[in-house]
Amino acid sequence: MTEIVLMSDPKVAAVSVQECGERLVDVRRGCSLLVDERKWQDSAGAFAHLREGVLDRLLQAQAQLPQGIQLLFVEGYRPPSLQRRYFDGYAAQLRAEHPEWAAEQVRSAASRYVSPPEIAPHSAGAAVDVSLADGDGLELDMGTRMNATPEESAGACYTQADNISDEARTHRDILGTALTAAGLVNYPTEWWHWSYGDRYWALRTGAATAHYGPREID
């Protein structure tokens, strides 16, 4: 497997951001994306927002999918305070399970599953957690549930994991082909996490700067 650059890698934080000021838009309004209901308890609707450029690329990817398959949007924007809570909570769990680990090892391991808040693509409105569904809106087999940790899935949450079924591999390949063609990049420890315009995207694609930095929703 190709070496994976984690979100905690200093190379990611070293990427500069030239904020373009593009607005966050609600994907539930005026577009054809299927939005999953598992995040709708967020009464403010923050989860359903993305930068305009990211949404445009998702719709491009949607148009490239085979007939009878559609994108299933689960989560986009995540407020910085919520990102901090997720990261700190998972890091605390890892510290409890591995008291022998140094602080940097905990941070690195935590970043396989939750991005450090200061560089988090979700908090920039640049990342989306997305799956595939059939024509009736039923989620396809992707090998693990979305947001499965490396521990619970025995690493099957990694995009190129080999401990998944042939059917799940086919579905991941379909998802990846469409999203990559639309200009998004995947975080290799999470098959569902794709982004455009953030620091991780810039590092992976060789862009001089990131377009989007963390922000609060209007």
KACORKA-V384744 format. One record per residue. N is the residue number from 0. RES is the residue in three letters. SS is DSSP state (A for helix, B for strand, O for the rest). PSI is psi in whole degrees, 0 to 359 (999 if undefined). BURIAL is # if it has 9 or more other ideal C-beta (glycine too) atoms within 8 Angstrom, else .. Layout:
BEGIN
n=N res=RES ss=SS psi=PSI burial=BURIAL
n=N res=RES ss=SS psi=PSI burial=BURIAL
END
This chain:
BEGIN
n=0 res=MET ss=O psi=137 burial=.
n=1 res=THR ss=O psi=143 burial=.
n=2 res=GLU ss=O psi=135 burial=.
n=3 res=ILE ss=O psi=129 burial=.
n=4 res=VAL ss=O psi=118 burial=#
n=5 res=LEU ss=O psi=160 burial=#
n=6 res=MET ss=O psi=333 burial=#
n=7 res=SER ss=O psi=352 burial=#
n=8 res=ASP ss=O psi=132 burial=.
n=9 res=PRO ss=A psi=336 burial=.
n=10 res=LYS ss=A psi=330 burial=.
n=11 res=VAL ss=A psi=310 burial=#
n=12 res=ALA ss=A psi=335 burial=#
n=13 res=ALA ss=O psi=345 burial=.
n=14 res=VAL ss=O psi=129 burial=#
n=15 res=SER ss=O psi=155 burial=.
n=16 res=VAL ss=B psi=125 burial=#
n=17 res=GLN ss=O psi=86 burial=.
n=18 res=GLU ss=O psi=125 burial=.
n=19 res=CYS ss=O psi=348 burial=.
n=20 res=GLY ss=O psi=9 burial=.
n=21 res=GLU ss=O psi=140 burial=.
n=22 res=ARG ss=O psi=160 burial=.
n=23 res=LEU ss=B psi=134 burial=#
n=24 res=VAL ss=B psi=153 burial=#
n=25 res=ASP ss=B psi=117 burial=.
n=26 res=VAL ss=O psi=349 burial=#
n=27 res=ARG ss=O psi=352 burial=.
n=28 res=ARG ss=O psi=115 burial=.
n=29 res=GLY ss=O psi=21 burial=.
n=30 res=CYS ss=O psi=169 burial=.
n=31 res=SER ss=O psi=7 burial=.
n=32 res=LEU ss=O psi=139 burial=#
n=33 res=LEU ss=B psi=121 burial=#
n=34 res=VAL ss=B psi=121 burial=.
n=35 res=ASP ss=O psi=150 burial=#
n=36 res=GLU ss=O psi=358 burial=.
n=37 res=ARG ss=O psi=344 burial=.
n=38 res=LYS ss=O psi=6 burial=#
n=39 res=TRP ss=O psi=355 burial=.
n=40 res=GLN ss=O psi=349 burial=.
n=41 res=ASP ss=O psi=94 burial=.
n=42 res=SER ss=O psi=335 burial=.
n=43 res=ALA ss=O psi=345 burial=.
n=44 res=GLY ss=O psi=17 burial=#
n=45 res=ALA ss=A psi=321 burial=#
n=46 res=PHE ss=A psi=333 burial=#
n=47 res=ALA ss=A psi=8 burial=#
n=48 res=HIS ss=B psi=148 burial=#
n=49 res=LEU ss=B psi=159 burial=#
n=50 res=ARG ss=B psi=149 burial=#
n=51 res=GLU ss=A psi=317 burial=#
n=52 res=GLY ss=A psi=328 burial=#
n=53 res=VAL ss=A psi=316 burial=#
n=54 res=LEU ss=A psi=317 burial=#
n=55 res=ASP ss=A psi=319 burial=.
n=56 res=ARG ss=A psi=327 burial=#
n=57 res=LEU ss=A psi=318 burial=#
n=58 res=LEU ss=A psi=325 burial=#
n=59 res=GLN ss=A psi=317 burial=#
n=60 res=ALA ss=A psi=318 burial=#
n=61 res=GLN ss=A psi=319 burial=#
n=62 res=ALA ss=A psi=341 burial=.
n=63 res=GLN ss=A psi=354 burial=#
n=64 res=LEU ss=O psi=152 burial=#
n=65 res=PRO ss=O psi=154 burial=.
n=66 res=GLN ss=O psi=137 burial=.
n=67 res=GLY ss=O psi=0 burial=.
n=68 res=ILE ss=B psi=139 burial=#
n=69 res=GLN ss=B psi=157 burial=#
n=70 res=LEU ss=B psi=145 burial=#
n=71 res=LEU ss=B psi=104 burial=#
n=72 res=PHE ss=B psi=128 burial=#
n=73 res=VAL ss=B psi=312 burial=#
n=74 res=GLU ss=B psi=138 burial=#
n=75 res=GLY ss=O psi=259 burial=#
n=76 res=TYR ss=O psi=144 burial=#
n=77 res=ARG ss=O psi=120 burial=#
n=78 res=PRO ss=O psi=144 burial=#
n=79 res=PRO ss=A psi=323 burial=#
n=80 res=SER ss=A psi=323 burial=.
n=81 res=LEU ss=A psi=320 burial=#
n=82 res=GLN ss=A psi=317 burial=#
n=83 res=ARG ss=A psi=317 burial=#
n=84 res=ARG ss=A psi=318 burial=.
n=85 res=TYR ss=A psi=314 burial=#
n=86 res=PHE ss=A psi=312 burial=#
n=87 res=ASP ss=A psi=323 burial=.
n=88 res=GLY ss=A psi=317 burial=.
n=89 res=TYR ss=A psi=322 burial=#
n=90 res=ALA ss=A psi=320 burial=#
n=91 res=ALA ss=A psi=321 burial=.
n=92 res=GLN ss=A psi=316 burial=.
n=93 res=LEU ss=A psi=321 burial=#
n=94 res=ARG ss=A psi=321 burial=#
n=95 res=ALA ss=A psi=323 burial=.
n=96 res=GLU ss=A psi=336 burial=.
n=97 res=HIS ss=O psi=70 burial=#
n=98 res=PRO ss=O psi=344 burial=.
n=99 res=GLU ss=O psi=349 burial=.
n=100 res=TRP ss=O psi=140 burial=#
n=101 res=ALA ss=O psi=164 burial=.
n=102 res=ALA ss=A psi=319 burial=.
n=103 res=GLU ss=A psi=328 burial=.
n=104 res=GLN ss=A psi=320 burial=#
n=105 res=VAL ss=A psi=314 burial=#
n=106 res=ARG ss=A psi=317 burial=#
n=107 res=SER ss=A psi=314 burial=#
n=108 res=ALA ss=A psi=321 burial=#
n=109 res=ALA ss=A psi=326 burial=#
n=110 res=SER ss=O psi=352 burial=#
n=111 res=ARG ss=O psi=335 burial=.
n=112 res=TYR ss=O psi=328 burial=#
n=113 res=VAL ss=O psi=128 burial=#
n=114 res=SER ss=O psi=141 burial=#
n=115 res=PRO ss=O psi=134 burial=#
n=116 res=PRO ss=A psi=326 burial=#
n=117 res=GLU ss=A psi=342 burial=.
n=118 res=ILE ss=A psi=10 burial=#
n=119 res=ALA ss=O psi=122 burial=#
n=120 res=PRO ss=O psi=325 burial=#
n=121 res=HIS ss=A psi=321 burial=#
n=122 res=SER ss=A psi=351 burial=#
n=123 res=ALA ss=A psi=358 burial=#
n=124 res=GLY ss=O psi=19 burial=#
n=125 res=ALA ss=O psi=348 burial=#
n=126 res=ALA ss=B psi=152 burial=#
n=127 res=VAL ss=B psi=139 burial=#
n=128 res=ASP ss=B psi=119 burial=#
n=129 res=VAL ss=B psi=147 burial=#
n=130 res=SER ss=B psi=193 burial=#
n=131 res=LEU ss=B psi=148 burial=#
n=132 res=ALA ss=B psi=161 burial=#
n=133 res=ASP ss=B psi=185 burial=#
n=134 res=GLY ss=O psi=340 burial=.
n=135 res=ASP ss=O psi=3 burial=.
n=136 res=GLY ss=O psi=10 burial=.
n=137 res=LEU ss=O psi=130 burial=.
n=138 res=GLU ss=B psi=137 burial=.
n=139 res=LEU ss=O psi=163 burial=#
n=140 res=ASP ss=O psi=116 burial=.
n=141 res=MET ss=O psi=6 burial=#
n=142 res=GLY ss=O psi=325 burial=#
n=143 res=THR ss=O psi=167 burial=#
n=144 res=ARG ss=O psi=156 burial=.
n=145 res=MET ss=O psi=141 burial=#
n=146 res=ASN ss=O psi=20 burial=.
n=147 res=ALA ss=O psi=137 burial=#
n=148 res=THR ss=O psi=160 burial=#
n=149 res=PRO ss=A psi=327 burial=#
n=150 res=GLU ss=A psi=310 burial=.
n=151 res=GLU ss=A psi=333 burial=.
n=152 res=SER ss=A psi=4 burial=#
n=153 res=ALA ss=O psi=37 burial=.
n=154 res=GLY ss=O psi=0 burial=.
n=155 res=ALA ss=O psi=346 burial=#
n=156 res=CYS ss=O psi=340 burial=#
n=157 res=TYR ss=O psi=136 burial=#
n=158 res=THR ss=O psi=318 burial=#
n=159 res=GLN ss=O psi=23 burial=.
n=160 res=ALA ss=O psi=145 burial=#
n=161 res=ASP ss=O psi=0 burial=.
n=162 res=ASN ss=O psi=45 burial=.
n=163 res=ILE ss=O psi=166 burial=#
n=164 res=SER ss=O psi=163 burial=.
n=165 res=ASP ss=A psi=323 burial=.
n=166 res=GLU ss=A psi=315 burial=.
n=167 res=ALA ss=A psi=321 burial=#
n=168 res=ARG ss=A psi=317 burial=#
n=169 res=THR ss=A psi=317 burial=.
n=170 res=HIS ss=A psi=319 burial=#
n=171 res=ARG ss=A psi=321 burial=#
n=172 res=ASP ss=A psi=321 burial=.
n=173 res=ILE ss=A psi=313 burial=#
n=174 res=LEU ss=A psi=312 burial=#
n=175 res=GLY ss=A psi=321 burial=#
n=176 res=THR ss=A psi=315 burial=#
n=177 res=ALA ss=A psi=315 burial=#
n=178 res=LEU ss=A psi=322 burial=#
n=179 res=THR ss=A psi=318 burial=#
n=180 res=ALA ss=A psi=333 burial=#
n=181 res=ALA ss=O psi=0 burial=#
n=182 res=GLY ss=O psi=5 burial=.
n=183 res=LEU ss=O psi=159 burial=#
n=184 res=VAL ss=B psi=151 burial=#
n=185 res=ASN ss=B psi=147 burial=#
n=186 res=TYR ss=O psi=112 burial=#
n=187 res=PRO ss=O psi=348 burial=#
n=188 res=THR ss=O psi=356 burial=#
n=189 res=GLU ss=O psi=106 burial=#
n=190 res=TRP ss=O psi=335 burial=#
n=191 res=TRP ss=O psi=347 burial=#
n=192 res=HIS ss=B psi=119 burial=#
n=193 res=TRP ss=B psi=148 burial=#
n=194 res=SER ss=B psi=164 burial=#
n=195 res=TYR ss=O psi=136 burial=#
n=196 res=GLY ss=O psi=357 burial=#
n=197 res=ASP ss=O psi=181 burial=#
n=198 res=ARG ss=A psi=318 burial=#
n=199 res=TYR ss=A psi=318 burial=#
n=200 res=TRP ss=A psi=315 burial=#
n=201 res=ALA ss=A psi=317 burial=#
n=202 res=LEU ss=A psi=317 burial=#
n=203 res=ARG ss=A psi=327 burial=.
n=204 res=THR ss=A psi=350 burial=.
n=205 res=GLY ss=O psi=15 burial=.
n=206 res=ALA ss=O psi=148 burial=.
n=207 res=ALA ss=O psi=323 burial=.
n=208 res=THR ss=O psi=163 burial=#
n=209 res=ALA ss=B psi=150 burial=#
n=210 res=HIS ss=O psi=332 burial=#
n=211 res=TYR ss=O psi=133 burial=#
n=212 res=GLY ss=O psi=169 burial=.
n=213 res=PRO ss=O psi=144 burial=#
n=214 res=ARG ss=O psi=164 burial=#
n=215 res=GLU ss=O psi=147 burial=.
n=216 res=ILE ss=O psi=144 burial=#
n=217 res=ASP ss=O psi=999 burial=.
END
